[in-house]
Amino acid sequence: MKRLIGVPDAVMIGLGSMIGAGIFAALGPAAGAAGSGLLPALVLAAIVAYCNATSSARLAALYPQSGGTYVYGRERLGEFWGHLAGWAFVVGKTASCAAMALTVGSYVWPDQARAVAVAAVVALTAVNYGGVRKSALLTRAIVAVVLAVLAAVVVAALTSASADSARLHIGADAPFGGVLQAAGLLFFAFAGYARIATLGEEVRDPARTIPRAIPIALGITLVVYALVAAAVLTVLGPGPLAEASAPLSDAARAAGAGWLVPVVGAGAALAALGSLLALILGVSRTTLAMARDRHLPHVLAAVHPRFGVPHRAELAVGAVVAVLVASIDVRGAIGFSSFGVLAYYAIANASAWTLTADESRPPRFVPILGLLGCAALAFALPVATVLSGVAVLALGAAVYGLRKARASRPGR
């Protein structure tokens, strides 16, 4: 595929993946789990995300190929672990695509949310089909608008008469298990930096671009999320925030900035579109890599001769997401996606542990802390989410076993 993405575009793709609908939707459920421990949960999620980003950046520079941790796990740990990482990513992020599409629908036209969601999937699949350069340009415009909306909410909240810094106090009633669960839910909003790595074959000078773009995108996102969380807490407090279905809109109302409510709604829809655009990019590239190795149907490995994109994989992902939109639940998908992505990054950290000094390995504590953090956050999620996530991973392992058994039969 064509290498067209430089550092600025790579950063924008990472920001478009992270600064999306997650910050508009995840704060409420996270506050419900952590109570007054919301900010520590955000910090904990950020620490795990930093370790994952560092491990991923070093691996991506060494293996600048489409597929991300699918490739790293295969090369460093063995074929099974690569398959499991790819499976966790594709299944979890496909569900996340559907959740983002439904978020668009619920803000644009609530009474016809599913129809709008399908239309959004079709439109963004067409944009991705036209080439990664067009996707990067659209992502840049979306990120600029969403950042402006978030900045308006932060300023309105922090300068309002109802702002009370005492609401930022971390109370002794914050349960440790709740903080862990909230961190797992908030991780959903951080996970997009992997999109830079999964586009490895389309990045210019990947050994330089990827390690620079990932920490820049993550650092900007951390600052934005911290400001937004602090601002919303100062006007709502942990209790009302936990009950809010649209926390940023409620914060705007509480701050006396009612004019901002429709702007926030439009920003949330646009943010979800940006996330969906980047998600389809990432899932289709991992699908391409797995199809090349026949872990998925080989027909999906085709690259368009003109546009230089994995067009069959993109069309397949778009079709599956459009079908899921009819049955997926947005909030349930957040937890399910978080579990799958945490499993994916656990394998990334295990892969980074095997790097040598000559391969620019990260500090030894980074992959260890990242691996332990991923495991802790994944199993701190709600029990139903953990059970469904484990079942999906077990299904992926079974698919791998069946494939190996078929390949080992005489005459094959």
N, C-alpha and C positions, 0 to 999 in steps of 0.2 A: 504494500500500500504506500501512498505518497506521504512523505514526511513534510508536513506543512505547519505544524504547531510549534511556536516558539514559547519562551517563558511567559510573556504577557497573556497569550491565549490559554496556555496551560493553567495559569493562575485563575483566569476567569472561568474556565471549565470547572476547576475545583471549587471556586466560590459559588458558581451556579448550582453545583451538586449539594453543597452544604447549607448555604444561606437560602434555604427554600422553605417549603411549607412546614418543615419540622419545628422551626422556632415559633410558628403561628399556632401549632397544634400540640406540641409535646410539653409545654410548660404546665398546662393544667393537670394532666395525668401524673407528671413528675412531682408537682406540689402535693397532689393527693397522697402519694407514696411517702414523701419525705417530710411534709409539713414545713417546719421552720428550717429544715436541713436542705432546702433547695439549692442554695449557693454552694455548700460543700459537695453536694451531688454533682453540680456542674463542674466544679474543680476536679473531682474524681474522674468524671467522664473525660475531661480535657487531658488529664495525665495519661490515661489509657490511650486516648487518641494520639497523643504525642509519641508514645512508645511505638504504636502501630505505624504512624506516619514515618518515623525514623527508620524502622525496619523495612517498611515498604519502599522507601526512597532508595536505600542502599541496594536492595534486591532489584528494583526497577532499572537502576543504572547498569547493573551487571547483566540483566536479562531484558533488554528493551523490546519486548514482544507483546502482542495482544494477548490478553488473558490474565494478567496480574498474578495473584497468588496461585491460580491454577498452574501456571508455568513454574513459579518458584517452588511450590510443593513437589511438583513432578521432578524437577532437576535436583533439589537438595534432599528430599526425604523419600522419594520413590513415587511410582505411578499412582498407587492407591491414594496417597495423601493429596496429590494434585487433583485427582478426580473428585475427592470429597470436598476440597476447597471450591472447585468450580461448581459442583452441584449445590453447595450451600449458598454460593453467591447468586447463581442463576435463579434458583427457586425463591430465595428470600427477596431478591431485588425485583423479580417479576411481580411478586405480591405487592411490593412497595410501589412499583409503577402504577398498579391498579389503584392503590390508596391515593397517590398523588393526582391521578386523573379524576377520581371522585371528589377530591378536595377542590379541584377546578370547578367541577360541576356544581358543587354545593354553594359556592360563592357566586358563580355567574348566573345560574338559573336553578334555584333549589328544587322547584317542582319537577324539573326535567334533568336532574343531576346526572343520571346514568347516560342519557342521550348526549349531553354535553361532554361527558367524560370520554365516550367512544369517539366523538368528533375530534376531541383534543388529541387522542392517541393516533388517529388517522392523520391529522395535520402534522404532528411532530415526527411521525414516522416518515412522512413525505419529505420534511425538511432534512432529516438525517440521511435519507436516501440520496439527496442532492450533493452530499459531500460534507466532510468534517469541517471545512473552512466556513461554510454557511452556518453550521451549528454553533461554531465558536463565536461568530459575529452576533447571532441572535442571543446567545448566552450573555455576551458582554452588555447588550442593551437591557436585558432583563435584570441582571445584577445591579446595574446603575439605578434603575427605578426602585427595586426592592430596598436597596440600601438607603435611598432617600426617604422612603416610607418609614423604615425602622428608625431613622434619625429623627423624623418628625414626632414619632411616638415617644422616644426617649426624652426629647426636649420638652414636649408637652407635659409628660409625667413628672419630671424632675423639677420643673418650674411652677407646677400647679400649687394651689393653696392646700390641696388635700394630701400632698406628698408628706410622708412622715418617715424619717430615716430610722426610727425605732423599729419599724417593721422589718428592717434588714437584720435585726438581732437574731443570732443563731441560738435558739432556745434549747434548754437541756432536754426537752421532750422529743427531740428529733431522734427517732429510732434508727439504729445502725442498719438494720435490715432494710428499712424504708429508704435510707440514703443510698444503699447499694442498688435497690430496685429502681429508684429514680435515676441514678446514674446510667443504668442499663437502658432506660427509656430515652434519656437525653442523648445517649450515644447514637441513636437513630438520626439525630440532626447533625452529627459530626462525620458520618461515615463516607461522605462523598469524595474525600481526597483520593480515594482509590481509583476514581475515574481517570485521573492523570496517568496512573500506572497502567491501567488496562488499555490505554490508547498508545502504548509504547511504540508501536510500529508506525505511528503517524506523527511522532514528535521529532523535531530537528535536534541533532546532537543530544540524544537522550541521556548520556552519561553526565552531561552538565545541566540540561534543562530540568529533568525530573527531580533530582535532589534539591534544586533551588525552588521549583514551583510548589512542591508539596508543603514544606514548612511555611512558606509565605502565605499560601491560601489558608492553612490551618491557623496560623497566628492571627490573621485578619478576622477569621471567623470567631475565634475565642474572644477577642476584644468586643466584637459586635454582640455576641450572645451574653456576655457578662453585663454589658451596659443595658441590654434589653431586659434581662432577668431582674437586675437591680431596680430599674425604673418601674417595671410592672409591680414588683413587691412593695415599693414605697407608696403606691396609690391603692393597691388592693389588699395586700397582706396575704399570708399563706392560705388561710381558710377560704376566702372568696375566690382566690386564684385557683384553688383545687376544684371548685365547683363550676368554674367558667368554661363554657364550650368554645368561646372565642376570646381568649384572655387579652389579646392586644386591643380588640375592639372595646372590651369592658374597661380596660385601663384608660383608653381615650375618653370614654364617657365619664369615668370617675375623676379624671383630670379636668373636666369641664370643657373638653375639646370635642364636642359632638360632631363638628364638621369633619373631623378626622375619621369617623367610623366608616363611611363609604370608601374613603381613600385606603383605609386598612384592608377592607374587604377586597378591593381591586388589587392591592399589593399582595394579599395572600393568594389570590387566584393566579397572579403573574408569577409569584414565587413557586407555586406548585407546577406551573408550566415549565419554568426553568429546571426544576428538579426532575420532572418527567423527561424533558429533553436529554439531560445528562444521563439519567438512568437508562434510557433506551440505548444511548451510545455505549455505556459500559456493559450492559447485559449482552448486547449483540456482539461485542468484541470477545467476551469470554465464551459465548456460544461458538463463535468462529474458531477460537483456539481449541475448544473441546471437540468440535466437529472435524478439525484437521487430524486429530489423533483418534477419531472414530469413537469417542466417548459419547458423542451425540451423532445423529445421522450425518453422514459425510456430505450430503447434498447441501448442507448449511455452510460449508467451507468456501463457497464461491465468493470471489471478489469482483465487483462490477468493473469491466474494462475501461469505462469512461470516467466514472465518478470515484473509483478507487475505494469503495466501501463494501463491507460484507452484506450485500443487498438482500440475499435470501435470509440470512440470520436476522436482519432488521425487520423484514416483513413477517417472519415467523414470530419474533418477540412481540411485535405490534398486534398480531392476530390473537396470540394467547392473552395478552393484557386486555384487549377488547372483550374477550369472553369472560375473564375474571371480574371485570367491572360489574357484571350482572349479579355477582354473589359476594364479593369481598366486603369486609367491614373495616372502616378506616382505622379505628383505634386498635382493633385486634391485629391489623397488619403491621402497625408500628412495632409491637412487641415481637411478632413473628419475624419481621425483617431484622430487628436488632439481634435476635438469637442467631439467625443464619450468618449475619455479617460478623458477629463476635466469634463464631466458629471459624469463619474464613480468616480473620486476623490472628486467631490463635495459631493457625497453621503458618501464617506469614511470619510470626515471631519465632516459631520453632525452626523455620527455614533460615531466618536471619542468624540464629544461634550457631548454625553450621558454617557461617562465613569465616574465612581466615583473615589475618591481618593484611595480607597482600590483596584481598578482595574488598578492602575498605569496610570491614565489619563495623557495626556501631559499638559503643561501649557495652561491655558484657551484661551490665544490669538492665539495659534497655529491653532486649527481647525477653528476658526472664520476667521483668515487671509487666511487660505487655501481655505475655502468655498467661500469667497468673491473674492479671486484671481482667482479661477477656473471659476466663473461666468463671471468676467470681461474679462478674456482672451478668453473664449469661444465665447462671443458675440461681441468681437472685430475682429474675423476672417472675411474673405470676406463674403458678404451677401449670395451668392449662397451656401457657405459651411454651414452657420448658418441655412438657410432654409432647406437644405437637412438633417442636423443633427437633427433639431427639428422634421422633418417629420419621421425620423427613430425612435426617442424616442416615438412619438405619436403612431406609428405602434406597438412598443413594449408594450405600455400601452393598446392598443386595444387587442392585443394577450392575455395579462393577463386578461382583462375583459371577453373575450370570454371563456377562460379556467375556470374562476370562475363561469360563468353563466352555463356552461355545468356541472360542478361539483355539482352545487346546484339543478339540476333537480331531480325530484323524481325518485327513482330507481337507482341512480348512486352513 
